[in-house]
């Protein structure tokens, strides 16, 4: 047992780079902790405001317990999607697989440790959604059972298990299917993209019919929540009515699902990892004349090959570009109704140019390969720096990869959405031009951020792609820019064309500043790493 806990401790330390956080650069670690604290406080504050706003109204109507059910459902969805996206690098295809295979550790112990380390961050998400709902309920409910807080704390320990288990099982099936093909990375990417896009499109296309079906077959509001997420029935009864039996049933269901998904992962752990990590070579070698390429072209080709070789990076960077093209295709068939689907209102139908730019900017700001391109070099970074190539040329190759993904999306999406929403030729050109400027902003900005907050010591790409400071800064910074610009427009009395001119000037100036920062500070920083 002591061996298991020691393994759990060291895997946790390596997974979340705690040694680097404790013993690394104090200034950089301070920025990381400050950013993490700020984001945590911001998200918790937003969750509390949402629950307070919702809980008060429901409590006045006599349905205060439904706020608890909604927070549980929201945590289920967020944890589930996060679990699917994290699975590929956390359990399957990790760089430490070969090392763990040589150690005197049972396979079930390895699987348990990996799963527990997936569960640990989900408790943070659980606290963000669940704790504010508890506080708001106790403040507004006319009567609170004496066991409410005790049962709530106990069940909170089991809330993440079901969504994590279901997400892991789905991810395991997807990875198992992908491992059966020769080109595993490409198949993995396609399968995950289809699944994620399907999950996002389903509520839009079929959500209304799905909810109407539930409403017709439900006798009360509680039946609606219980139909969407059945375990919530036992969860709510245990909290509100103090039912010990319902709490035991909820815990029992969670443990049963946990045991089932541990068994499934343990069964296919070796076969999937072996298939994913094996390589194949053609034996029909033929001597051909060698082609000579320029240095820039060779670097770009190498960057593209490395990018395509890491499914987790592709899933987290190209999804925004794909979604923008999908939305643009939807405008061809739906016209202005596509605006109502996004904003749930027809009040923005007269601002079609602004809507295209807002949606495009939102998607393209999430399409950033450069925010982790330095970090992904890992322990091979010295090879890149030792090449007899100008640092600026290396920067160009990394920026070009991001532009090759985002610019085609901006052009195709801009053309299709301009046609679908009936924009003039000039408006369409302006929209595409601004979106390309934003692509440059993201590409250079991501590289600058990664040069500042790089990490070269990691065991899984997940740590770099999803948990690194540079990735979080670009993700949340991009979201803040989009929502901030949209909110500012609603608060000031100015025409859309003038406002878009100001936005364009902002991004042009930012691009120029980023360009000179890369030439001066960026080169110096790269040589210091």
Helices and strands as residue ranges (DSSP letters): H 2-15, H 18-23, H 26-60, H 65-90, H 97-101, H 107-140, H 148-179, H 184-205, H 207-216, H 221-228, H 232-241, H 244-277, H 295-308, H 311-317, H 319-334, H 337-343, H 352-365, G 375-380, H 381-386, H 391-420, H 425-452, H 461-465, H 469-491, H 496-517, I 518-522, H 523-528
